[in-house]
Amino acid sequence: MSIRFASAASAVAFIACLATPAFASEADGAVSGPAEATQTPETEDTASLMLRAIEPVDLATATGQDEATPAITVSGAATLTTDYRFRGVSQSDEGMAVQGGITISHESGFYVGAWGSNLAGWGTFGGANMELDLIAGFKLPVGEGTLDTGLVWYMYPSGADTTDFAELYAKLSGAVGPLSLTAGVAYAPKQEALGNAFPVGRPADPGDKEDNLYLSGDAIYGVADTPISFKAHIGYSDGNPGLGPNGTSIAPTGTYFDWSLGADLVPVSGLTLSVAYVDTDISEAEAALIRPNFATVAGDSISDATVVFSITASF
């Protein structure tokens, strides 16, 4: 236990460094399930401000008749990706995935949403070929930043009864000029889906229950006067000694680091083209211990390095 908490403490200290600068403005996040997007701050040059210094009077505004902001808003997105990677591990057998999500937000800060994706390679544990996440959370301003906290219920329809699990999360985000920073923590209490059900070298223990802690840090740098932004991510999962999904555990878990480097291009409003290099520190030897589980149909580890391309349309 001391090794586990020492590793988690080291990860917390590293990720906290990403969120150390004072936040200069609030960063808006789009809730879309495991995969998140951050908007690039827009800036106005001095000439534009000077041209707007003298403008015609807006009679509607002057008379207090401007349109009120709606109390409830609806947003959503659809994505086509070459590989669905969840915390560095492929959930689609290193194949393509179609994903979509919708979020209903209230002006109070409360929101609910749903996000789904196709899966592959889950046949060992009941044949689930879809992930459906139900999300409920609340956003509130904290200084110049935003705290986003809530609960995700990970569901795998048509899969085994023990695949589903719940996870609490909290994310603190803010911006320093064109740089958006987010520090996150997610904790899934002890549940059978995260248990070390098939430990290496020991008899199966399908009733075992384990918890999982995930720490993350994300940074996005928006290039001024361009539709391009660069992004970086690092995460640390502190779960049971095995690996999941399709390893010693049914659902995604394990103790390892994951990271990614990538870029987004927004050619037109509502359309994002993305590329990212994704990797973990899970060794081939660790993955080989649980063959044929935690592997593609071809026998390759589902946690090895890859480049992921995706296109997302949002509203």
N, C-alpha and C positions, 0 to 999 in steps of 0.2 A: 504493500500500500504506500510506503514511503517513497518508493521509486515512482509510482504513478502520480502522486501529488507533487513531487519535485518536478516531474516533466510538465505537468499542467501549469505549475507556477512559473516555470521558465517560459512556457508559451505565452502566458498572460503578460509577463513583463515585456516580451518582444512585441506582441501585438499592441500593447498599450502605447508603445513608442510611435505607432502610426497615427494615433489619435491625440498625441501630446500637444501639437500647436493649438493656440486659441482659435476658435471658430470665428470666421469673419462674416459668414452669412449662412442661412439655413439651406441645406441640400434637400431636394425633393427626391423621394425614392418611389419607384413604381413596384407595387407588390405583385409578384407574378409567380409565387412559389419558390422552389429552390434556386432558380436562376433569377438574378436581380439586375436591374438596369438603373443607371444614374444619369440624369440629364446634365449636359454641359452648360455651365453658366454663360449667359449672353452678355456682351458688353456693348456700350455705345461710345462712339468717338466724340471728341469735343465739337467737331463741325456739326454733327447731328444735333447735339444739345443746343448749339447756338441758333440753328435754324428753327428749333422748336421753342425758342425763348418767347416769341410773340406768335400766338396762335389765335384763331377765331374763338369766340366764346361758345361753348357747348351749352345750348339753352336747356337741354334735358338735365345736364349735370347742375347748371346754375339754379334750376328750379327744384332740384331734389327728385327728379323723375328718372334717374338712371336705373337700368335694370339691376335688380338685386341678384347677388350670387346665390345659386341654388343650394338648398340645404343638403341635398343628396346628389352625388355625382357617380357616374359609372365609367369605368375604364377597363381596357382589356388588351390582349396581345396574342398573336399566333406566331409560332416559330418553326422553321424547318432547319434541323441541325444534322451534321454528319455523325455525331456521337453524343448520346446523353450521358454526361459525366456528372455524378453527384459526389461532391467532396473528393474529386479526383478519380473515382472508380466508375467504370462504365456500367450503366444499367440497361443498355440496349445491345449487348453482345458486340460492342464496337461497331454497330451499324447505325443507320440513319434513324431519326426519331421526329415525329410530328407532335408539337406541344401547343397548348393554349391555356389561357387563364382569363378570369374576369374578377374585378374587384368593385364592390359597392361601398362608397365612403360617405360618412356623415360629417357635417361641418364641425361637430364636436371633437373629431379626431378618431372616432370609432369606425372600424371597417370590417367587412367580411369578404371572403373571396374563395375561389376554387381554382385549382390548377391541375392539368392532367398531361400525361405523356404515355406513349406506347413503350413497352419493355420487350426484352428478349433474353433468353437464357435462364428464366426462372422456373423452368419445368420441374426441377428437382424438388422444389418445395410447393407443389400444388398447381403449377401451370399458370400463375398470374402473368398476363401479358399487358397489363395496364396499371399505371399509378394514378391515383386521384387524391389530391391533397385538399383538405378543407381547412380554411384559415380564418381566424378571428383575432383582431388586435386593436391597439389604441396608440395613436401618435400624439405627442405633446411636446411643446417647445421647452428646451432646457438651455438657458442662457442664449447663445447665438446658434445653438444646434438643435437637433431633434432626437427625441427618444422614441423608439418604436418597439413596443413589447406586445407579445401575444402567444397564441398556441396554434400549432399545426398538427392535424390528425392525418397521418400517412396511411392511405388505404390502398389495398391491392385486390381489386374486385376479381372474383372467380379464383382467387388463390387460396392457400391453406388458411384456416381460421386464425392461426397464430402469427400471421405476417404483419398485421396492422399494429401501429404504435403511435403514441402521442409525444410531442416535444414542445417544451416552453422555450421562448426565445426573447432576446432583448438586443437592440442595436442602437448605438449612439452615433449619429452622423453630423457632419458639418462641413464647411468649406473655408479654404484659405485662398483667396483669389481664384484661379482656375483649377485649383486642386481640391477635389472632394475626398473626404476621409470617412471611413466607417469602421467601427470596432464592434464585434458581435460575440454573443455567447448564446449557446443553445444547450438545453439540458433535457434529456429524456429519462424520467425515473425508471426504476427497475421494471422490466417487462419481458415477457416470454419471447417476443420477437427478437430481442437483442441478446438473448441468452447464449451461452457457449454450448449449444445443443449437441454438437458433434466434435468434441475436443480431440485433438490429434493424439493418438496413442492411448486413448482411454475409452471406456464404453460410452455409448450415446447417452445424453442426458437431456431429452427433449423438454423437460419441465423447468430447466434452469432459467432464472431471471437475472438480467444484468441491466445496468444503466449505461448512459453514454453522455459524455460532455464534449461539446465542440466549440472551439474558440477560433475566431477569424478576424482578419484585418484586410481591408480593401482600400485601394487608392485609385482615383481616376483623374487624369490630367487632361483638361480640354485645351487644345491648341487654339490660341486666339485667332479670330477671323477665319476659321476653317471649320468644316463639319467633322473633323477628326478628333478623337480622344484616345489616349492610351490608358491601359488599366493593368493593375497588379493585384494579386490575391495570395494570401497565405492562410492556411488553416491547420488546426491540430485537433485530431479526434482522439479521445481518451475513453475507450470502451473495453470490452473483454479481451482476453489474450488472443482470441481467434480473429477471423475476418468475415465480413458479410457484405453483400448477400451471396448466397450460394457458396459459402465457405463453411466455417464452423458455426456460423449464425445464419438465421433466416433473412433478417433485414439488414440494411447497411449499418455497419459498426466496425470497431477495431481500434487499435492504437497506432497512429501513424501521422505523418505530416503530408499535406498536399499543397500545391502552389500552381499559379498560372500567370502568364504574361500575355497581353493581347492588345487589340485595337478595335475601335468601332468607327464606322463611317456612316454618316446620316446624309445621303444624297438629297433626300426630300423629307419634309416633315412627316413623321409617322412610319418611316422605313429605316431600319438599321442593318448594316452589313457588318458582321463581326468575324474575327479570327483570334484564336488563342492557343498558346502552347500550354498543355496541361500535364502535370507529372505528380508522382508521390515518392516517398522514400520506402515503399514496400518493395522488398527485394524479390528477385526471381526465385530465390531459394525458399523464401517464406510462402510465396504463392504455390510453388511446386509441392509443398508438404500436403496441400489439400486438393491436389488434382484427383478427379476431373472437375471438382467444384472450384468456384472462384476463377473460372476460365471461360474463354469463348468456345464455340463448337469446334474450332480448329485446335484448341488446346492452349492458346496464348493467354497470359495473365490479363485480366480486365483492369489492371491498375498500372500498366506500363505507359510510358510517355506517348503522347499523340498531339496532333494539331487538329483543332476542331473549327470548322467553318459553320456559320449560321446566318440566316436572314430572318428578321423579325418585323412584322407589321403590327402597329399599335394604334389605339384610338383613345 
